[in-house]
Amino acid sequence: MWVSVQVSVYPLGQNDLSPAIEAVWRVFHEHQLACQPGSMSTLVEGDDDAIFAALRDAFRAAGDWGATVMIAT
C-alpha cells in the first residue's frame, strides 16, 4: 500500500539539532523513499512496509545523537 507520512523530529537538549535531523534524512534515502524536507517537517512517501521500517530506523539514528521525539502523521 502506498502511503504519505509527515514526520517531525525534535532533538532534545542538544546544542546542534542538525546531526540528528540529517541522520533521519539519510535513513529515508537509504530506504529509497521519496522525501521532501521542509522547515518544520518532512513529507515521506512510499510503500507502507518501507515507511514503517524507515521510521523505526530513523528514530534510532536520531536517538544516537541524544534524546529525541519523533511525530509521524
C-alpha positions, 0 to 999 in steps of 0.5 A, a space after each residue: 500500500 502506498 502511503 504519505 507520512 509527515 514526520 517531525 523530529 525534535 532533538 532534545 537538549 542538544 546544542 546542534 539539532 542538525 546531526 540528528 535531523 540529517 541522520 533521519 534524512 539519510 535513513 529515508 534515502 537509504 530506504 529509497 523513499 521519496 522525501 521532501 524536507 521542509 522547515 518544520 517537517 518532512 513529507 515521506 512517501 512510499 510503500 507502507 512496509 518501507 515507511 514503517 521500517 524507515 521510521 523505526 530506523 530513523 528514530 534510532 539514528 536520531 536517538 544516537 545523537 541524544 534524546 529525541 521525539 519523533 511525530 509521524 502523521 
